[in-house]
């Protein structure tokens, strides 16, 4: 078909996003900010169109809109409705941007690839490990090939789905070794980390870790010992569990918000070739978006650590800086049952208290707003508590204090049932027992021996909360 726009005069600037489902998309906010910065008078709409309807409705969309973005599951299906396709989009086999400019052929482009490359870690001469085999993985693989990766490996739960894509990438980049595996263990030799320059650049193209399933991680932690950089295309939450766990190991890692803004800016330049965007456009658009993510998709920041690690103090200060409410789990339990924690321990024992703690954890995490939760030292140790934690949108911040700091802060243990009547050796044994569990559960590790402002700065910056008003 020929969908060339031939209308008289300049049509109104009307833009939209085709996809299904769309959920809490940030695209309207991003494009409205871009248009405001460039003085473009236009609107941006979300168009949630089921796959079975898209073909029959494309003609109407192409007539009504000046430009369209396209997301899953329509990036391939809409290509047949276009007059022409940009060579890069043709090569990738997916279109995410359509220009419907008056008097010109309706043309499909792919701005995802350039948007990713503008935000990506170094790929030239690197071994690249791509998680998944879906549409975004296709873009990541082409980007890695174009940048000169020496190896591309797809780690997919269903390798048979990844093999056709691997064949396509191998044909497009014959100098690059391309393979597929279903086993994360095949990407490293246990107990023998690779040389830093030989480690993988890990690119996540799966939805694992996306809100509200923030407890999911797409790879086992031990694989991160064989990774030199991480890029997670997920932008909701701003920092996923994968990103945080990599950063806590000193690995450069970031989420996909920068890619999202970059591809949107490229689309606006296609739709409005005469528009002038300020030099700092991307930074201006990013400002405030993180707060919008937290508003649309709230989660709980769970402060965890040994007694005396400063969870309550850090929680109070974080609450003051973010405006999020603070819940102290011990105080919440005391208010709920009308007794102090030492009284509960004395009357009913630790097992009864842990049951109360698990119930309280489930109730607090079920709140549908952003909040900060300061937990007791043993609140997250049980398998039941961890199941509750991972079934809610939450991220875990471990305040890791040295034993010396703990000893100074807890003193003789007054008011702390776990230390009642015990000597220093008991404190040491308890500390040594719990610390590995804390490390395993932690998404972000913060040195609790540091001054308060340094701890707060680490948390605020890492989670994108600096300068935001969620």
C-alpha positions in Angstrom: 0.0 0.0 0.0 1.0 3.6 -0.4 0.4 5.5 2.8 2.2 8.7 1.7 0.7 11.8 3.4 -0.7 14.2 0.8 -2.9 16.4 3.0 -3.1 20.2 2.3 -1.1 22.3 4.7 0.8 21.2 7.8 -1.1 18.7 10.0 -1.2 19.3 13.8 1.7 17.7 15.6 0.1 14.6 17.0 2.3 11.8 18.3 1.6 8.4 20.0 2.9 5.1 21.2 1.6 1.8 19.7 1.9 -1.2 21.9 0.1 -3.7 24.1 -0.1 -3.6 27.0 1.4 -0.2 27.8 0.9 0.0 31.6 2.7 3.0 33.2 4.6 4.2 30.2 6.9 7.2 30.7 6.7 8.1 27.0 4.1 10.9 27.3 6.2 12.7 30.0 9.4 12.3 28.0 8.0 13.6 24.7 6.1 16.5 26.3 9.4 17.6 27.9 11.3 17.2 24.7 8.7 19.2 22.8 8.6 21.9 25.4 12.4 22.3 25.3 12.3 22.7 21.5 9.2 24.8 21.3 7.2 22.1 19.5 3.4 22.4 19.8 2.2 18.8 20.0 0.5 16.1 22.0 1.5 12.5 22.8 -1.0 9.6 23.3 -0.8 6.1 24.5 -2.4 3.7 22.0 -2.9 0.2 23.5 -3.8 -1.9 20.6 -4.2 -5.7 20.8 -2.1 -7.7 18.3 -5.1 -9.0 16.4 -6.3 -5.4 15.7 -3.1 -3.7 14.7 -3.1 -4.5 11.0 -6.6 -3.3 10.4 -6.1 0.0 12.2 -2.7 1.0 10.9 -4.1 3.0 7.9 -6.1 5.2 10.3 -3.2 5.8 12.6 -0.8 6.7 9.8 -3.4 9.3 8.5 -4.1 10.7 12.0 -0.6 11.0 13.4 2.5 13.0 12.5 4.7 10.4 14.2 4.4 7.2 16.0 6.5 5.2 18.4 6.1 1.4 18.4 6.8 -1.1 21.2 6.1 -4.7 21.8 4.5 -6.7 20.3 4.1 -4.6 17.1 7.7 -3.8 16.0 7.7 -6.3 13.2 3.9 -6.5 12.5 3.6 -2.8 11.4 6.4 -2.9 8.9 4.2 -4.2 6.1 2.0 -1.0 6.5 4.9 1.4 5.7 6.0 2.9 2.4 9.7 2.5 3.2 12.0 1.4 5.9 15.3 2.9 6.9 18.2 0.6 6.1 19.3 0.2 9.7 15.7 -0.8 10.8 15.6 -3.1 7.8 18.8 -4.8 8.9 17.6 -5.1 12.5 14.2 -6.3 11.4 12.3 -4.1 13.7 10.7 -0.6 13.6 10.1 1.5 16.7 9.6 4.9 15.1 7.4 5.9 12.2 7.4 9.3 10.4 4.2 10.3 8.8 5.3 13.7 7.4 3.1 15.5 4.8 4.0 14.9 1.2 6.6 12.3 2.2 6.6 8.5 2.2 5.6 7.0 5.6 9.0 5.7 6.8 9.9 3.3 9.6 13.1 3.8 11.7 14.8 2.1 14.6 16.0 4.6 17.2 16.4 1.9 19.9 19.9 0.9 18.6 21.4 4.4 18.6 19.6 5.2 21.8 21.3 2.2 23.5 24.7 3.0 22.0 24.5 6.5 23.3 24.2 5.1 26.9 26.0 1.8 26.6 29.3 0.6 28.2 32.3 0.0 25.9 31.6 -2.9 23.5 34.5 -2.8 21.1 36.8 -5.8 21.5 34.6 -7.1 24.3 32.9 -10.4 25.0 29.2 -9.6 25.3 26.7 -11.7 27.2 23.0 -11.0 26.3 20.3 -12.2 28.6 17.2 -13.3 26.7 16.2 -13.8 23.1 13.4 -11.3 22.5 13.1 -8.2 20.4 15.2 -5.9 22.6 18.0 -8.6 22.5 18.0 -8.3 18.8 18.8 -4.6 19.1 21.4 -5.3 21.7 23.1 -7.9 19.6 23.2 -5.7 16.5 24.6 -2.9 18.6 27.3 -5.1 19.9 28.2 -6.4 16.4 28.3 -2.9 15.0 30.6 -1.7 17.8 33.0 -4.6 17.2 32.4 -7.1 19.9 34.6 -10.2 19.5 32.0 -12.6 21.0 28.2 -12.4 21.5 26.6 -15.1 23.6 22.9 -15.4 24.2 22.0 -16.8 27.7 18.4 -17.9 27.3 16.1 -20.2 29.2 14.8 -21.6 25.9 17.9 -21.7 23.7 15.9 -23.0 20.7 14.2 -19.5 20.6 17.6 -17.8 20.6 19.2 -19.9 17.8 17.5 -18.2 14.9 18.6 -14.8 16.2 22.1 -16.1 16.8 22.2 -17.3 13.2 21.1 -13.9 12.0 23.7 -12.1 14.0 26.5 -14.5 13.0 25.6 -13.9 9.3 25.6 -10.1 9.8 28.9 -10.1 11.7 31.1 -13.0 10.4 34.2 -11.8 12.4 32.3 -12.1 15.7 31.9 -15.5 17.4 28.2 -16.0 18.2 26.7 -18.8 20.3 23.8 -19.7 22.6 23.6 -21.3 26.0 20.9 -22.1 28.6 23.4 -22.5 31.5 24.8 -19.5 33.3 27.6 -21.8 34.7 28.9 -22.2 31.1 29.9 -18.5 31.1 32.5 -18.9 33.8 34.8 -21.4 35.5 33.7 -21.7 39.2 36.3 -20.5 41.6 38.5 -19.1 38.8 37.5 -15.5 37.8 38.6 -14.4 34.3 41.1 -11.6 33.8 39.2 -8.3 34.0 39.6 -7.6 30.3 38.3 -11.1 29.4 35.1 -10.8 31.5 31.7 -10.4 30.0 29.9 -7.2 29.3 26.4 -8.2 30.5 23.3 -6.8 28.7 19.9 -7.7 30.2 17.1 -7.9 27.6 14.7 -9.8 29.8 11.9 -8.4 32.1 13.5 -10.0 35.2 13.6 -7.5 37.9 11.0 -5.1 36.4 8.4 -3.6 38.8 6.4 -5.0 40.5 8.6 -8.2 40.4 11.6 -6.4 41.8 12.8 -9.5 43.7 13.8 -11.3 40.5 17.4 -11.4 39.3 18.1 -12.8 35.8 21.5 -14.4 36.7 23.0 -16.0 39.8 25.2 -13.8 41.8 28.3 -15.9 41.1 28.2 -14.9 37.4 28.8 -11.3 38.4 32.3 -12.3 39.4 33.0 -12.8 35.7 31.5 -9.6 34.5 33.2 -6.2 33.9 30.1 -4.1 33.2 26.3 -4.4 33.3 23.6 -2.6 31.3 20.0 -3.4 32.2 17.5 -2.2 29.7 14.8 -2.1 32.5 14.2 1.4 33.8 11.5 0.7 36.3 12.8 0.6 39.0 15.5 3.1 38.2 18.1 0.7 39.7 17.1 -3.0 39.5 18.4 -5.7 41.8 20.8 -6.7 39.0 22.2 -3.2 38.8 22.5 -2.7 42.5 24.2 -6.1 43.1 26.7 -5.4 40.4 27.5 -1.9 41.8 27.9 -3.4 45.3 30.7 -5.5 43.8 32.4 -2.5 42.2 31.2 -3.3 38.7 30.0 -0.3 36.6 26.3 -0.8 36.1 23.3 1.2 35.0 19.6 0.8 34.0 17.8 1.7 30.8 16.4 5.2 31.5 19.1 6.9 29.6 18.4 4.6 26.6 14.7 5.4 26.8 15.2 9.2 26.7 17.9 9.0 24.0 15.7 7.0 21.6 12.8 9.4 22.2 15.0 12.4 21.4 16.1 10.7 18.2 12.5 10.1 17.3 11.6 13.8 17.8 14.5 14.8 15.6 13.1 12.5 12.8 9.6 14.0 13.2 10.9 17.6 13.6 14.1 17.9 11.5 14.1 21.7 11.8 13.7 21.8 15.6 16.6 22.9 17.7 17.1 21.0 21.0 19.3 22.5 23.7 22.7 20.9 24.3 21.7 19.6 27.7 18.3 18.2 26.5 18.8 14.7 27.7 19.9 15.8 31.2 16.9 18.2 31.4 14.5 15.5 30.5 16.0 13.0 32.9 15.5 15.4 35.8 12.3 14.6 37.4 11.7 11.3 35.5 13.1 9.2 38.3 10.6 10.7 40.8 7.8 10.0 38.3 8.9 6.3 38.2 8.7 6.1 41.9 5.3 7.8 41.9 3.9 5.5 39.2 5.5 2.3 40.6 6.1 2.6 44.4 8.4 0.4 46.3 9.8 -0.1 49.7 13.4 0.5 50.6 14.2 -2.1 53.3 17.0 -1.2 55.7 18.7 -4.3 57.0 21.7 -5.0 59.2 22.9 -6.1 62.6 21.7 -4.5 65.7 23.5 -1.2 66.2 24.1 -0.7 62.5 22.1 2.6 62.4 19.0 1.5 60.6 16.6 3.7 62.5 18.8 6.8 62.3 19.5 6.3 58.6 15.8 5.6 58.1 14.8 8.9 59.8 17.2 10.9 57.7 16.2 9.2 54.4 12.5 9.9 55.2 13.3 13.5 55.8 15.2 13.8 52.5 12.7 11.9 50.3 9.4 12.7 52.0 8.7 9.0 52.1 7.2 7.7 55.4 9.4 5.6 57.7 8.2 2.4 59.3 10.3 1.0 62.1 9.2 -2.7 62.1 9.9 -3.2 65.9 7.9 0.0 66.8 5.1 -1.1 64.4 4.9 -4.5 66.2 4.9 -2.9 69.6 2.0 -0.6 68.6 0.1 -3.5 67.1 0.3 -5.8 70.1 0.5 -3.2 72.9 3.7 -4.6 74.4 7.4 -4.0 74.1 9.7 -6.3 72.2 11.6 -7.4 75.4 8.2 -8.2 77.0 7.2 -10.3 74.0 10.5 -12.2 74.1 10.2 -12.7 77.9 6.6 -13.9 77.8 6.4 -15.9 74.6 10.0 -16.5 73.4 11.8 -15.8 70.1 9.7 -18.1 67.9 6.5 -16.3 68.8 8.1 -13.0 68.1 9.5 -14.1 64.7 5.9 -15.1 63.7 4.7 -11.7 64.7 7.6 -10.2 62.8 6.7 -12.1 59.6 3.1 -11.0 59.8 4.1 -7.4 60.3 6.5 -7.6 57.4 3.8 -8.8 55.1 1.4 -6.1 56.2 3.9 -3.2 55.9 5.2 -4.4 52.5 1.6 -4.5 51.2 1.3 -0.7 51.4 0.8 0.8 48.0 3.1 3.8 48.3 6.8 4.5 48.5 8.2 4.0 52.0 11.3 3.2 54.0 11.3 0.2 56.3 13.8 -0.2 59.1 13.9 -3.9 60.1 15.2 -5.6 63.2 18.4 -7.5 63.0 16.8 -10.9 62.6 13.7 -9.9 60.6 14.8 -11.2 57.2 16.7 -14.3 58.2 14.0 -16.9 57.8 13.0 -18.5 54.5 9.4 -17.4 55.2 10.4 -13.8 55.7 12.5 -13.8 52.5 9.5 -15.3 50.5 7.4 -12.4 51.8 10.1 -9.9 50.9 10.5 -11.1 47.3 6.8 -11.2 46.6 6.5 -7.4 47.1 8.2 -4.5 45.2 11.1 -3.8 47.5 14.9 -3.3 47.4 17.2 -4.3 50.3 19.9 -1.9 51.6 22.4 -3.6 53.9 24.0 -1.3 56.4 27.2 -3.2 57.0 28.9 -2.2 60.2 32.2 -3.6 61.6 32.1 -5.7 64.8 34.0 -2.9 66.6 31.3 -0.3 65.6 28.6 -2.7 66.7 30.2 -3.2 70.1 30.5 0.5 70.7 26.9 1.1 69.8 25.1 -1.7 71.6 27.1 -1.3 74.8 26.0 -3.9 77.4 23.0 -4.9 75.3 20.3 -3.3 77.5 16.9 -3.4 75.8 18.1 -6.0 73.2 16.6 -9.4 73.9 19.0 -11.3 71.7 21.9 -10.1 74.0 20.2 -10.3 77.3 22.4 -12.1 79.8 25.0 -12.9 77.1 28.7 -12.2 77.0 30.8 -10.7 74.2 31.5 -14.1 72.6 27.8 -14.5 72.0 27.7 -11.2 70.2 30.6 -12.2 68.0 29.0 -15.6 67.2 25.7 -14.0 66.3 27.4 -11.3 64.1 29.4 -14.0 62.3 26.3 -16.1 61.7 24.2 -13.3 60.4 26.6 -11.4 58.2 26.8 -13.9 55.3 23.0 -14.0 55.2 22.9 -10.2 55.1 25.4 -10.2 52.2 23.4 -12.7 50.3 20.1 -10.8 50.6 21.6 -7.3 50.0 20.9 -5.4 46.9 22.9 -2.4 47.9 25.7 -2.6 50.5 26.5 0.6 52.4 29.4 0.9 54.8 27.7 1.7 58.1 31.0 2.8 59.7 31.0 5.9 57.5 29.6 9.3 58.7 25.8 9.6 58.3 26.0 12.1 55.4 28.2 9.8 53.4 25.8 6.9 53.9 22.8 9.0 52.9 24.6 10.3 49.8 25.5 6.8 48.7 21.9 5.6 49.0 20.3 8.7 47.4 22.7 8.8 44.5 22.6 5.1 43.7 18.8 5.0 43.7 18.4 8.2 41.7 16.8 10.1 44.6 19.2 13.0 44.7 17.4 16.1 43.7 14.1 14.3 43.3 10.8 14.8 45.2 9.0 11.5 44.9 
